[in-house]
Amino acid sequence: MARGWESKSVEEQVEQKAQSSDGPNADARRAEETAAKAAKARQRQELELQRERILDERTSNPVRRAALAAALTEIEGKLNAL
């Protein structure tokens, strides 16, 4: 008799777990969202590091300075898009 009660309890727990999640693909969706957030954070960090490197660079060559300014503008645009 105890086994029957136990199995019903387990069955109820399984049903509750199935109802609490959004279905069998819920874990996969959460993993994809987490991966997307991590990729976005890495991309932001990469752009910020590139921006810092450009800002730290010093040059007296006007052509090089113009190229650095253009690169800085492009990087800042990408950062704003994120």
N, CA, C and O atoms as a GROMACS GRO file, in nm:
protein
  328
    1MET      N    1   0.081  -0.119   0.000
    1MET     CA    2   0.000   0.000   0.000
    1MET      C    3   0.086   0.126   0.000
    1MET      O    4   0.054   0.224  -0.067
    2ALA      N    5   0.194   0.124   0.072
    2ALA     CA    6   0.282   0.240   0.078
    2ALA      C    7   0.344   0.267  -0.058
    2ALA      O    8   0.366   0.383  -0.096
    3ARG      N    9   0.372   0.161  -0.132
    3ARG     CA   10   0.432   0.179  -0.263
    3ARG      C   11   0.335   0.253  -0.357
    3ARG      O   12   0.378   0.339  -0.434
    4GLY      N   13   0.209   0.220  -0.350
    4GLY     CA   14   0.111   0.286  -0.434
    4GLY      C   15   0.102   0.434  -0.403
    4GLY      O   16   0.091   0.516  -0.493
    5TRP      N   17   0.106   0.467  -0.276
    5TRP     CA   18   0.100   0.609  -0.236
    5TRP      C   19   0.225   0.680  -0.279
    5TRP      O   20   0.219   0.794  -0.326
    6GLU      N   21   0.342   0.613  -0.265
    6GLU     CA   22   0.468   0.671  -0.305
    6GLU      C   23   0.472   0.698  -0.454
    6GLU      O   24   0.515   0.805  -0.497
    7SER      N   25   0.426   0.603  -0.532
    7SER     CA   26   0.431   0.621  -0.677
    7SER      C   27   0.339   0.734  -0.722
    7SER      O   28   0.369   0.805  -0.818
    8LYS      N   29   0.227   0.751  -0.653
    8LYS     CA   30   0.138   0.863  -0.687
    8LYS      C   31   0.206   0.995  -0.654
    8LYS      O   32   0.192   1.092  -0.729
    9SER      N   33   0.277   1.000  -0.544
    9SER     CA   34   0.347   1.121  -0.507
    9SER      C   35   0.453   1.155  -0.610
    9SER      O   36   0.466   1.271  -0.650
   10VAL      N   37   0.527   1.057  -0.654
   10VAL     CA   38   0.630   1.076  -0.755
   10VAL      C   39   0.565   1.121  -0.885
   10VAL      O   40   0.615   1.211  -0.953
   11GLU      N   41   0.454   1.059  -0.919
   11GLU     CA   42   0.382   1.095  -1.040
   11GLU      C   43   0.336   1.241  -1.035
   11GLU      O   44   0.346   1.314  -1.134
   12GLU      N   45   0.287   1.284  -0.920
   12GLU     CA   46   0.244   1.423  -0.904
   12GLU      C   47   0.363   1.518  -0.917
   12GLU      O   48   0.350   1.625  -0.977
   13GLN      N   49   0.476   1.479  -0.862
   13GLN     CA   50   0.595   1.564  -0.872
   13GLN      C   51   0.640   1.578  -1.017
   13GLN      O   52   0.679   1.686  -1.061
   14VAL      N   53   0.634   1.469  -1.090
   14VAL     CA   54   0.672   1.473  -1.232
   14VAL      C   55   0.577   1.565  -1.308
   14VAL      O   56   0.621   1.645  -1.391
   15GLU      N   57   0.448   1.554  -1.281
   15GLU     CA   58   0.350   1.640  -1.348
   15GLU      C   59   0.373   1.787  -1.313
   15GLU      O   60   0.365   1.873  -1.400
   16GLN      N   61   0.401   1.816  -1.187
   16GLN     CA   62   0.427   1.954  -1.146
   16GLN      C   63   0.550   2.009  -1.215
   16GLN      O   64   0.550   2.124  -1.259
   17LYS      N   65   0.654   1.929  -1.225
   17LYS     CA   66   0.777   1.973  -1.291
   17LYS      C   67   0.749   2.002  -1.438
   17LYS      O   68   0.798   2.101  -1.493
   18ALA      N   69   0.670   1.916  -1.502
   18ALA     CA   70   0.638   1.936  -1.643
   18ALA      C   71   0.555   2.063  -1.662
   18ALA      O   72   0.572   2.135  -1.760
   19GLN      N   73   0.466   2.091  -1.568
   19GLN     CA   74   0.383   2.210  -1.578
   19GLN      C   75   0.461   2.336  -1.547
   19GLN      O   76   0.434   2.441  -1.605
   20SER      N   77   0.558   2.328  -1.456
   20SER     CA   78   0.634   2.446  -1.418
   20SER      C   79   0.729   2.491  -1.528
   20SER      O   80   0.755   2.611  -1.542
   21SER      N   81   0.782   2.397  -1.605
   21SER     CA   82   0.868   2.436  -1.717
   21SER      C   83   0.780   2.463  -1.838
   21SER      O   84   0.662   2.427  -1.840
   22ASP      N   85   0.838   2.525  -1.937
   22ASP     CA   86   0.762   2.560  -2.057
   22ASP      C   87   0.761   2.448  -2.159
   22ASP      O   88   0.726   2.471  -2.275
   23GLY      N   89   0.796   2.332  -2.120
   23GLY     CA   90   0.797   2.219  -2.211
   23GLY      C   91   0.935   2.157  -2.216
   23GLY      O   92   1.025   2.198  -2.143
   24PRO      N   93   0.951   2.058  -2.302
   24PRO     CA   94   1.079   1.988  -2.308
   24PRO      C   95   1.193   2.073  -2.365
   24PRO      O   96   1.310   2.043  -2.340
   25ASN      N   97   1.162   2.176  -2.440
   25ASN     CA   98   1.265   2.258  -2.501
   25ASN      C   99   1.300   2.380  -2.416
   25ASN      O  100   1.380   2.464  -2.460
   26ALA      N  101   1.245   2.392  -2.298
   26ALA     CA  102   1.270   2.509  -2.214
   26ALA      C  103   1.416   2.520  -2.176
   26ALA      O  104   1.473   2.629  -2.180
   27ASP      N  105   1.478   2.409  -2.140
   27ASP     CA  106   1.620   2.411  -2.102
   27ASP      C  107   1.707   2.449  -2.220
   27ASP      O  108   1.805   2.522  -2.205
   28ALA      N  109   1.673   2.400  -2.338
   28ALA     CA  110   1.750   2.433  -2.458
   28ALA      C  111   1.739   2.581  -2.490
   28ALA      O  112   1.838   2.645  -2.528
   29ARG      N  113   1.619   2.637  -2.474
   29ARG     CA  114   1.601   2.780  -2.500
   29ARG      C  115   1.680   2.864  -2.400
   29ARG      O  116   1.742   2.963  -2.437
   30ARG      N  117   1.676   2.824  -2.274
   30ARG     CA  118   1.752   2.898  -2.172
   30ARG      C  119   1.900   2.893  -2.201
   30ARG      O  120   1.970   2.993  -2.184
   31ALA      N  121   1.949   2.777  -2.244
   31ALA     CA  122   2.091   2.763  -2.277
   31ALA      C  123   2.127   2.853  -2.395
   31ALA      O  124   2.234   2.915  -2.396
   32GLU      N  125   2.040   2.859  -2.495
   32GLU     CA  126   2.065   2.946  -2.610
   32GLU      C  127   2.066   3.092  -2.570
   32GLU      O  128   2.150   3.169  -2.617
   33GLU      N  129   1.972   3.131  -2.483
   33GLU     CA  130   1.967   3.270  -2.437
   33GLU      C  131   2.093   3.305  -2.359
   33GLU      O  132   2.148   3.414  -2.375
   34THR      N  133   2.137   3.214  -2.274
   34THR     CA  134   2.258   3.237  -2.195
   34THR      C  135   2.378   3.249  -2.287
   34THR      O  136   2.463   3.336  -2.266
   35ALA      N  137   2.387   3.163  -2.386
   35ALA     CA  138   2.498   3.168  -2.481
   35ALA      C  139   2.496   3.298  -2.561
   35ALA      O  140   2.601   3.357  -2.587
   36ALA      N  141   2.377   3.342  -2.599
   36ALA     CA  142   2.366   3.467  -2.674
   36ALA      C  143   2.409   3.586  -2.589
   36ALA      O  144   2.478   3.676  -2.637
   37LYS      N  145   2.369   3.586  -2.462
   37LYS     CA  146   2.409   3.694  -2.372
   37LYS      C  147   2.560   3.695  -2.351
   37LYS      O  148   2.621   3.801  -2.347
   38ALA      N  149   2.619   3.578  -2.338
   38ALA     CA  150   2.764   3.569  -2.319
   38ALA      C  151   2.838   3.617  -2.443
   38ALA      O  152   2.939   3.686  -2.433
   39ALA      N  153   2.788   3.580  -2.560
   39ALA     CA  154   2.850   3.624  -2.685
   39ALA      C  155   2.843   3.775  -2.699
   39ALA      O  156   2.938   3.839  -2.743
   40LYS      N  157   2.729   3.831  -2.663
   40LYS     CA  158   2.712   3.976  -2.671
   40LYS      C  159   2.805   4.047  -2.573
   40LYS      O  160   2.862   4.151  -2.606
   41ALA      N  161   2.821   3.992  -2.453
   41ALA     CA  162   2.911   4.051  -2.354
   41ALA      C  163   3.055   4.044  -2.402
   41ALA      O  164   3.131   4.140  -2.384
   42ARG      N  165   3.094   3.932  -2.463
   42ARG     CA  166   3.230   3.919  -2.516
   42ARG      C  167   3.254   4.019  -2.628
   42ARG      O  168   3.360   4.079  -2.637
   43GLN      N  169   3.154   4.036  -2.714
   43GLN     CA  170   3.168   4.130  -2.826
   43GLN      C  171   3.182   4.272  -2.774
   43GLN      O  172   3.264   4.349  -2.824
   44ARG      N  173   3.103   4.308  -2.672
   44ARG     CA  174   3.112   4.441  -2.612
   44ARG      C  175   3.250   4.462  -2.551
   44ARG      O  176   3.311   4.568  -2.569
   45GLN      N  177   3.300   4.363  -2.479
   45GLN     CA  178   3.431   4.374  -2.416
   45GLN      C  179   3.541   4.389  -2.521
   45GLN      O  180   3.634   4.468  -2.504
   46GLU      N  181   3.529   4.313  -2.629
   46GLU     CA  182   3.627   4.322  -2.736
   46GLU      C  183   3.629   4.462  -2.798
   46GLU      O  184   3.736   4.518  -2.822
   47LEU      N  185   3.512   4.517  -2.823
   47LEU     CA  186   3.504   4.652  -2.880
   47LEU      C  187   3.560   4.757  -2.784
   47LEU      O  188   3.627   4.850  -2.826
   48GLU      N  189   3.531   4.741  -2.655
   48GLU     CA  190   3.582   4.836  -2.556
   48GLU      C  191   3.734   4.830  -2.547
   48GLU      O  192   3.800   4.934  -2.531
   49LEU      N  193   3.790   4.711  -2.557
   49LEU     CA  194   3.936   4.698  -2.556
   49LEU      C  195   3.998   4.760  -2.680
   49LEU      O  196   4.102   4.826  -2.672
   50GLN      N  197   3.936   4.741  -2.795
   50GLN     CA  198   3.985   4.804  -2.918
   50GLN      C  199   3.979   4.956  -2.906
   50GLN      O  200   4.071   5.025  -2.949
   51ARG      N  201   3.872   5.006  -2.847
   51ARG     CA  202   3.856   5.150  -2.828
   51ARG      C  203   3.967   5.204  -2.738
   51ARG      O  204   4.026   5.308  -2.767
   52GLU      N  205   3.994   5.135  -2.629
   52GLU     CA  206   4.100   5.177  -2.537
   52GLU      C  207   4.236   5.179  -2.607
   52GLU      O  208   4.314   5.272  -2.588
   53ARG      N  209   4.263   5.076  -2.687
   53ARG     CA  210   4.391   5.070  -2.758
   53ARG      C  211   4.406   5.188  -2.853
   53ARG      O  212   4.514   5.247  -2.862
   54ILE      N  213   4.300   5.221  -2.923
   54ILE     CA  214   4.306   5.334  -3.016
   54ILE      C  215   4.327   5.465  -2.940
   54ILE      O  216   4.406   5.550  -2.982
   55LEU      N  217   4.257   5.481  -2.828
   55LEU     CA  218   4.272   5.604  -2.751
   55LEU      C  219   4.412   5.618  -2.691
   55LEU      O  220   4.460   5.730  -2.673
   56ASP      N  221   4.476   5.506  -2.660
   56ASP     CA  222   4.611   5.510  -2.601
   56ASP      C  223   4.720   5.536  -2.704
   56ASP      O  224   4.831   5.573  -2.669
   57GLU      N  225   4.688   5.516  -2.830
   57GLU     CA  226   4.789   5.530  -2.934
   57GLU      C  227   4.817   5.677  -2.963
   57GLU      O  228   4.725   5.758  -2.980
   58ARG      N  229   4.944   5.711  -2.968
   58ARG     CA  230   4.986   5.849  -2.998
   58ARG      C  231   5.066   5.849  -3.128
   58ARG      O  232   5.152   5.765  -3.148
   59THR      N  233   5.036   5.944  -3.214
   59THR     CA  234   5.109   5.955  -3.339
   59THR      C  235   5.108   6.099  -3.387
   59THR      O  236   5.014   6.174  -3.363
   60SER      N  237   5.215   6.137  -3.454
   60SER     CA  238   5.221   6.272  -3.511
   60SER      C  239   5.187   6.270  -3.660
   60SER      O  240   5.175   6.376  -3.722
   61ASN      N  241   5.172   6.153  -3.718
   61ASN     CA  242   5.139   6.138  -3.859
   61ASN      C  243   4.990   6.169  -3.878
   61ASN      O  244   4.905   6.099  -3.823
   62PRO      N  245   4.958   6.273  -3.956
   62PRO     CA  246   4.817   6.310  -3.974
   62PRO      C  247   4.734   6.202  -4.044
   62PRO      O  248   4.616   6.188  -4.014
   63VAL      N  249   4.793   6.127  -4.134
   63VAL     CA  250   4.719   6.020  -4.203
   63VAL      C  251   4.684   5.909  -4.103
   63VAL      O  252   4.572   5.857  -4.101
   64ARG      N  253   4.781   5.876  -4.020
   64ARG     CA  254   4.757   5.771  -3.919
   64ARG      C  255   4.653   5.819  -3.817
   64ARG      O  256   4.568   5.741  -3.774
   65ARG      N  257   4.661   5.946  -3.780
   65ARG     CA  258   4.565   6.003  -3.685
   65ARG      C  259   4.424   5.998  -3.743
   65ARG      O  260   4.328   5.967  -3.671
   66ALA      N  261   4.410   6.028  -3.872
   66ALA     CA  262   4.279   6.023  -3.937
   66ALA      C  263   4.226   5.879  -3.941
   66ALA      O  264   4.107   5.856  -3.920
   67ALA      N  265   4.314   5.784  -3.966
   67ALA     CA  266   4.273   5.644  -3.969
   67ALA      C  267   4.227   5.599  -3.830
   67ALA      O  268   4.128   5.526  -3.817
   68LEU      N  269   4.298   5.642  -3.727
   68LEU     CA  270   4.260   5.608  -3.590
   68LEU      C  271   4.124   5.670  -3.553
   68LEU      O  272   4.042   5.608  -3.487
   69ALA      N  273   4.104   5.795  -3.597
   69ALA     CA  274   3.977   5.862  -3.568
   69ALA      C  275   3.861   5.790  -3.638
   69ALA      O  276   3.754   5.774  -3.580
   70ALA      N  277   3.884   5.747  -3.761
   70ALA     CA  278   3.780   5.673  -3.834
   70ALA      C  279   3.750   5.539  -3.766
   70ALA      O  280   3.634   5.500  -3.754
   71ALA      N  281   3.854   5.470  -3.722
   71ALA     CA  282   3.834   5.343  -3.653
   71ALA      C  283   3.761   5.364  -3.521
   71ALA      O  284   3.675   5.284  -3.484
   72LEU      N  285   3.795   5.470  -3.451
   72LEU     CA  286   3.729   5.500  -3.324
   72LEU      C  287   3.580   5.529  -3.346
   72LEU      O  288   3.496   5.484  -3.269
   73THR      N  289   3.549   5.604  -3.450
   73THR     CA  290   3.410   5.633  -3.482
   73THR      C  291   3.332   5.506  -3.513
   73THR      O  292   3.218   5.489  -3.470
   74GLU      N  293   3.394   5.417  -3.589
   74GLU     CA  294   3.329   5.291  -3.624
   74GLU      C  295   3.305   5.204  -3.500
   74GLU      O  296   3.197   5.147  -3.485
   75ILE      N  297   3.403   5.196  -3.414
   75ILE     CA  298   3.390   5.114  -3.292
   75ILE      C  299   3.283   5.173  -3.201
   75ILE      O  300   3.202   5.098  -3.145
   76GLU      N  301   3.280   5.303  -3.185
   76GLU     CA  302   3.178   5.365  -3.101
   76GLU      C  303   3.039   5.344  -3.158
   76GLU      O  304   2.943   5.328  -3.082
   77GLY      N  305   3.027   5.345  -3.289
   77GLY     CA  306   2.899   5.316  -3.353
   77GLY      C  307   2.853   5.174  -3.324
   77GLY      O  308   2.735   5.151  -3.297
   78LYS      N  309   2.945   5.079  -3.330
   78LYS     CA  310   2.910   4.941  -3.299
   78LYS      C  311   2.871   4.926  -3.153
   78LYS      O  312   2.778   4.852  -3.120
   79LEU      N  313   2.943   4.996  -3.064
   79LEU     CA  314   2.909   4.989  -2.921
   79LEU      C  315   2.770   5.045  -2.895
   79LEU      O  316   2.694   4.990  -2.815
   80ASN      N  317   2.737   5.154  -2.963
   80ASN     CA  318   2.604   5.212  -2.946
   80ASN      C  319   2.495   5.121  -3.001
   80ASN      O  320   2.383   5.120  -2.951
   81ALA      N  321   2.529   5.045  -3.105
   81ALA     CA  322   2.431   4.952  -3.163
   81ALA      C  323   2.401   4.836  -3.069
   81ALA      O  324   2.292   4.779  -3.072
   82LEU      N  325   2.498   4.800  -2.985
   82LEU     CA  326   2.475   4.691  -2.890
   82LEU      C  327   2.388   4.744  -2.781
   82LEU      O  328   2.354   4.671  -2.688
   0.00000   0.00000   0.00000
